[in-house]
Amino acid sequence: MSITLPESFKDKMKDLLLEEFDAFIDSYERPRKYGLRVNGLKLSAEAFEKLAAFEGGLVPVPWAENAFYYAEGERPGKHPYYHAGLYYIQEPSAMVPAELLDVRPGDRVLDLCAAPGGKSTQLAAKLQGRGVLVTNDNARERTKVLAKNIELAGIRNAVVLNEEPAVLAPVFAGWFDRILVDAPCSGEGMFRKDESMIGEWEKHSVERCSLMQRDILKHAAHMLAPGGTLVYSTCTFSPEENEVQIAGLLGACPELEVVPIPLAYGWAGGRSDWAREFGGDTERVESVAGTVRLWPHLTEGEGHYAAVLRKRGLKCEAGETEPGQKAEQGGKAEHGAIAAEHGGMAERRGKAERRDKAEHGGIAERGAIAAEHGDKAERGAMAAERRGMAEPGVNAEREARAPERRGNSERGGKSGRGAGDRGRAIGSEPERRGGGKRSRDEQLHKRAGGPGGGRGSGAGVVDAAESWRRFAADQLVGAELWPGEIIAYGSRVYLQPPGMPSFDGLRVVRAGWYVGEAGEHRFEPSQALAMGLRREEAALTLQLSADEEAVQRYLKGETLIIDTSRLEQSADAPDRTSLQEGSTLKGAELSNKRVVPKGYVLVCADQYPIGWGKIGGDGLVKNGLPAGWRRM
Ligand SMILES: C[S@@+](CC[C@H](N)C(=O)[O-])C[C@H]1O[C@@H](n2cnc3c(N)ncnc32)[C@H](O)[C@@H]1O
C-alpha cells in the first residue's frame, strides 16, 4: 500500500469492521475520487457540460445536485471558469451533508463550522438568493478564505462571522430553519485524499475532537427553530465522533429526533452497536441506526458520516418570529429534512415564499455561488474537509482591508478595543465596538429602496449610501429592486439580507454582500459585486472569450488594450451620465463612430463576470482585479 496508515487506526478499524476490514483497507490502493459542483447560481449543470471541455468527461455524482466526478489530471482550478465562480471543487462524499439539509429558498440557514466554504456555497445555491445564509467559523484565518469563496461564488445573501458557537447561541436562539454542523473531526476519511492528514490525526486525538463536537452541537441545537432541521457531519470513521455524538445530543436535547436517512448509493446505516460499545447514551443508541455512513469501499467517495435531526415543535408563520425568540406561535407543524423522504414540502415551500415576500417586498432575487482553488485551490479544497487544523494559505480578499479599518472608527462611538477583540471587524470588515444594543440608526444603514430610496441617518452614512446609489443608478441595471438593507460601515457599503438580528459584539467578517467603497469623489465597486452580477446587470461589459489570451492577461492583473467592438452596453441600462455622449451605442457602433465610453466596465469571460476594469477613451482597460484575486 502506498499510504502508510497509523497502526492504531488499522487495529481499531479491524476490530470494528471485522470481515469488511480487508475491503476497507484495499480501498486505500484505489485512486481517490475527484469532484466538482457546478454553481447553480450562475448556470445550470447542462449549460456547464456544454461549455466546459473535460477530456476525461464528466460523470454525475448520484447524490448531489449539479455535481460531477472528473478524471485525475484535469486542472479545473486553473481555468477561467474557476475564476468566474462557475464551480467549486469538492470531494464527492463531502457533498452529502448539504444535500441532506433540504434547504429551500427563503430559509434561514446557518453553516456553523464553514471554512473554507464548500458546503456553504452548496447551501447558498439551494437558497437561490432568497433567505439568508449565516456562515461561520471560529478560525480567523480560515474565515478569510471562507469570505473569498462566498464572494467568488457571487453569493448575495450571506453574512460571514468568526465566532464561537457559544457566542452565537444567545444571539440566534431558535432562529434558524436549517443548521449544518460539519464538525471539526479527526479526519480519518481524508487519509487517501491528503496524506498530511495522517500526521494531523496523530496530533489531534479522537477524544479531543469529541469534546469539541459535543460543545458545538449543544449550541447548534439551541439556535434551531422548532420544526427546523440540523445536519451533523464529519469526515471521520470513529464512532466516538459520530454515533456517540448523536446519541449524546439526543439525550441532552429531548426535543430533537433523528430523521432516518434512506440508504442508497451504497451508503450504510449508522451503527447502534458501536454507539453502545463506545459509551453512547444507552437510551438513544437505537435511533442512530437512521444516520448514515459513507465508506470508501462501498461508495465512490472518500468517506463521511451524516445525521439528520429535527426539532419537534411548531413553527411560526411568516414574520412572527423575532430574532432570539422561539417560534412557538401559530402555524402548523412543519417537517424536516430530506426532500425525497417527506410529504408536505409544498406547504413548507409556500411558507418560505410567503416569508420571503414579506421580507423582500415580493421581489425574488438571484444570488450566486462558486468555487475556490487553483492548484493551491486544489489544496484548499482538501482543507475544506479537514477538521479545522488546516492553514488555508489561499489569499483572502485583501482589497479594502485598510479602508475598512478606517471605516471602523465609526460612529457608535464606544471606545474600541484592540484588533481581534470581539466587536471588531475581521480581515476586512465592519466592526462593532463594545456591547450595547445598536439601533438601526447607529448601524448607519438605510433601508433599501434601491439606489434612489432610503432616509439618511447621519452625514457619513448618507454619503456612503448615496455614493452607492449614484453608482448603482449610473452603472448597474435593476439594482433598485435588489432586496436587502444598505449598510455602511465607514466608507464600506454592504447589502445585508433583511431581518437580521443585531450583530452587536460579534466578530463580523462580512455583514452582507460587500458592494464597494465610497470614496470622496466616487464609488469604487468591489470584486464581490462583480462576482455577484449577471452580465446584463452591468451597464457596460467587455465580452471576452474564455480561451483568449486577454482573459489570462486580465487574470494576472495586466492592463488590456481592447477593440472597442468588444464592449456591450446593456439595452436596459439606466441613464449613464458618467459616460461620454453617444455611449448608449452598441459595440460595433461605438467603434465605428469612435465614441468610447469611459468608466467602469464589467469584464466577462464567455459572458460570465470575472472582475472590473476601467476604460479610458483610448480603449485602454485598467485592471480592477484586487491583488488577492489575481492568478499567479
Ligand atoms: C470540516 S471543517 C469544515 C469544512 C467546511 N464545512 C467545508 O465544507 O468547506 C471544520 C471547520 O470547523 C472549524 N471549527 C473548529 N472548531 C470550531 C468551533 N468551535 N466553532 C466553529 N467552527 C469551528 C474549523 O476551523 C474548520 O474550518
The ligand as a Tripos MOL2 file, in Angstrom:
@<TRIPOS>MOLECULE
LIG
   27    29     1     0     0
SMALL
NO_CHARGES

@<TRIPOS>ATOM
      1 C1        -14.5180   20.0340    8.4470 C.3       1 LIG1
      2 S1        -14.0720   21.6820    8.5320 S.3       1 LIG1
      3 C2        -15.3840   22.4630    7.7070 C.3       1 LIG1
      4 C3        -15.3910   22.3060    6.2340 C.3       1 LIG1
      5 C4        -16.4550   23.1270    5.5800 C.3       1 LIG1
      6 N1        -17.7590   22.7860    6.1080 N.3       1 LIG1
      7 C5        -16.4880   22.9900    4.0880 C.2       1 LIG1
      8 O1        -17.3090   22.2460    3.5630 O.co2     1 LIG1
      9 O2        -15.6980   23.6560    3.4140 O.co2     1 LIG1
     10 C6        -14.3760   22.1100   10.1870 C.3       1 LIG1
     11 C7        -14.2580   23.5700   10.4830 C.3       1 LIG1
     12 O3        -14.6700   23.7680   11.8260 O.3       1 LIG1
     13 C8        -13.9710   24.8640   12.3230 C.3       1 LIG1
     14 N2        -14.1020   24.8360   13.7820 N.ar      1 LIG1
     15 C9        -13.3720   24.1680   14.6970 C.ar      1 LIG1
     16 N3        -13.8430   24.4010   15.9320 N.ar      1 LIG1
     17 C10       -14.9010   25.2220   15.7890 C.ar      1 LIG1
     18 C11       -15.7990   25.8520   16.6960 C.ar      1 LIG1
     19 N4        -15.6960   25.6710   17.9990 N.pl3     1 LIG1
     20 N5        -16.7510   26.6640   16.2030 N.ar      1 LIG1
     21 C12       -16.8500   26.8840   14.8620 C.ar      1 LIG1
     22 N6        -16.0180   26.3280   13.9690 N.ar      1 LIG1
     23 C13       -15.0690   25.5060   14.4210 C.ar      1 LIG1
     24 C14       -12.5920   24.7000   11.7870 C.3       1 LIG1
     25 O4        -11.8780   25.9040   11.7780 O.3       1 LIG1
     26 C15       -12.8700   24.1460   10.4030 C.3       1 LIG1
     27 O5        -12.8140   25.1620    9.4420 O.3       1 LIG1
@<TRIPOS>BOND
     1     1     2 1
     2     2     3 1
     3     2    10 1
     4     3     4 1
     5     4     5 1
     6     5     6 1
     7     5     7 1
     8     7     8 2
     9     7     9 1
    10    10    11 1
    11    11    12 1
    12    11    26 1
    13    12    13 1
    14    13    14 1
    15    13    24 1
    16    14    15 ar
    17    14    23 ar
    18    15    16 ar
    19    16    17 ar
    20    17    18 ar
    21    17    23 ar
    22    18    19 1
    23    18    20 ar
    24    20    21 ar
    25    21    22 ar
    26    22    23 ar
    27    24    25 1
    28    24    26 1
    29    26    27 1
@<TRIPOS>SUBSTRUCTURE
     1 LIG1         1 GROUP 0 **** ****
